[in-house]
């Protein structure tokens, strides 16, 4: 009986989440963007998340000329679906409405080479690649075990050695990407104007100013202050209420 009630409750939650999502789509098509935002947000309140939901919510905010919320939701969509071309494209359009023009200083060295390689895929994709390679290794092992000729045994043995090497690379790539995902903490400035200070206190010297929609990376938290880094390497302390973390 409890299982039946649980299934009914879960089905009801899914129905209302889909209903809210569909309502938001209907409002959006009619040009009622405020109502669309309310409908989409109601789905999020029920802890229902998807890249499509964040993408549509970003579009609605973009139509309302709300820079920070639109960028924030496009970034949220890309966290769930990093290779979504529509989210990437719309994010670029939204970023053109920001005031701050911060250069992206590329990293150099061996670390950059590793990151460029592992960043080709999401860590989940690397994990599935590892599973596929492990399955291939099993098939090669069976081929080696049941082979009747020396030539075929050598071929299967060589294949197993190569697959072990590839499995090691894919597993390490998955671990590296997961670590990078967990440690990287992007955030979007929601305050219209926010001063970044040299130290985490109100009396600290303002070293630069940020505006709505700018992307930063959180490095440290002390009380109500967060130490952030810009894409050009500049660092400063900003009040937690001025930014909203993407993940």
N, C-alpha and C positions, 0 to 999 in steps of 0.2 A: 504493500500500500504506500509506503514511504517513497519507494522508487517511482511509482506512478505520479505521486504528487510532485516529486522533484522534476520529472520529465515535463509535466504540465506547466510548472513554474518556469522552467528553462525555455519552453516553447513560447510562452507568453512574453517573456523578456525579448526573445529574438523577434517576435511579431511586432512588438511596439518599437524596437530599434529600427527594423526595416520600415515600419510605418513612418517614423520620424524622418528617416533618410529620404523616403519617397516624397513626403510632404515638403521637405527642403528642396528637392529637385523641382517639384511643381511650382513652388514659390519663385525659385530662381528663373525658371522658364518664363514666368509672368513678369519678371523684372522687380519682384518684391524681395529685395535682397536682405532687408532687415528681418523679415519674417523667415527667410531661408536660413539666416544665421541662427535665429532662435530655435528652429527645428533641428538643425544639425547639432547645435550645442546640447539639446535635450538628449540626443543619442549618446553624446560623450558623457553626460551625467550618469548614464546607466552603465558606464565603463565598457562601452562598445567602441572599439577602435578599428580603423582600417585606413589604408592609404587613400582609397577612393573618397572616404568621408572627409579626411583632412584636405584633400585636393579640392573638393567642392566647397568646403568651408573657406579655403584660401581664395577661391574664385569670388565667392560672395563678398568677402572683406575687400578684395581688390576693386570690385565694382562700387563699393562704398567709399573708396579712396582712403581706406584705413591701412596704412603702409605696414606697420609692425605686425598686426594680427595676420595679414595676408602672407607676409614672409615667414612668420612663425609656423603657420599651418602648412605651407609648402615644404618647409624644412621637416616638419613632423611626418608628412607624407613620404619624404625621401628616406627617413629613418626606417620606415616599414618597407619601402620599395625603392632602394637606392638607384636603380637603373630606369626609373619611370621617366621617359623623355618629356611627357607633357608637364610633369611637375618641375623638371629642370628648366624647361623653356619658360613657363609662367613665372618661376622664381626669378629668372633673369629680368623679365619685364617689371616685376614688383621692385627689384633692387634698383632699377633705374629711377625710382621715385625717392630714393633716399638722398640725404644731403651730403653725408660724409663720403669722401672718396679716399679710401684706404687701399694702398697698394698691397699686393700679395707678394711677399718675398719668398721665392722658392727655396726649399731646403736643398743642401748639397751633401755629397759624400755617400758612403755605403748605406747609411740608414735610409736615404732617399731612394736608392736603387731597390732596397728590400720593400719599402712602402709602395713604390710604384708597381712592383710585381704583385705583392699580396693584395693590393687595392683593386686589382682587376676584377675580383669577385668578392661578394659578401661572404662572411665567415660561414654562414649556413651552406652556401654554394660549395665552398671548399670542403666542408664536411661531407656533402653528398658526393663530391668528386672522390674523396677518400674511400667512401663506401663502394663506389663503382670500381675503383682500382683494386680494392680488396677482393671484390667478387671476381674480377678478372684474374687476380693472383690465384684464387682457389681453382678456377677453371684451368689455368696453366699447370697448376700442381697436379690436378687429376690427369691432364694430358701427359705430363712427365711420368706420372706413376704407372699409367697403363700403356705407355708407348712401348713398342716392340723393337724399334730400331735405334741405333746409337745416334744417328743424325737428328731424328725427331726429339730424342731426349735432350740433346744439346740445345736445340732450338727452344724447347719449353723451359729448360733451365736458364738460358740466357734471358728469356722473357720474364721469368720470375725475378731475376736479379734487377732488371730494369724497373719492374713494377714495384719492388720493394723501395727502390730509390724514389720513384714518383709518389708512392704512398707517404714516405717520410716528408717529402716536400709539401704535399697537400695538407698533411696533418699540422706541420709547423706553420704553414700559411694560415690555416684556420685558427690556430692558437694565437698567432701574432695579430690577426685581424680582430679577434674577439677581445684581446687585451687592449688594442687601440680603440675599439668601440666603447669599452667600459671606462677607459681613462679620459677620452676626449669628451668634454662637456661644453658643447656650443650653447649659446644663449643669444636672445634678440633683445635689443634695447627697446623698451616700451614707453619710457618717459620721453616727452617731447624734446627735452634738453636735459642732459645729465653730465655733471662734472666728474671726471676721474681724478682722484687725489693721489698724492705721493705716499700717504699712509692712511690706515683705516680709522680715521676719526674726523669729526666735523671740522676741526681746525686745521686739517691737513691742507697742504698747498695744492691747488687745482693745476694739473699739468697738461690736461687736454680736455676737450669737450666732445661729447657724443650726442648724436641725434637719433630720433625714432627710426627703427628699422635696421640699424647697424648690427652686424653679427660680431660677437666676441666669444672668447673661450674662457671659461671659469677655471682658475688654477688653485684657488685657496679661499677658505671662508673663515672669517673672524667676526663673530657677533652678527650685526646687521650689514656687514661689509663683505664684498667679494672681490678678490683680486682677479682681474681679467687681462687677457692678452689679445691684441689685435692681430690681423693677418700680416702686418708689417713688423711684428715682434714687439711693438710698444706695449708696456704694462702699466697698470694703474688700479687703484681701489675705487669701487663704485658701490653705491647702496644697493642692497639686494632687491628692494622694491622697484628699482629702475629697470631691471632686466627680468626676463623669463627664460628659464632653461628649456631647451628643446627636448632633452631626455634625462 
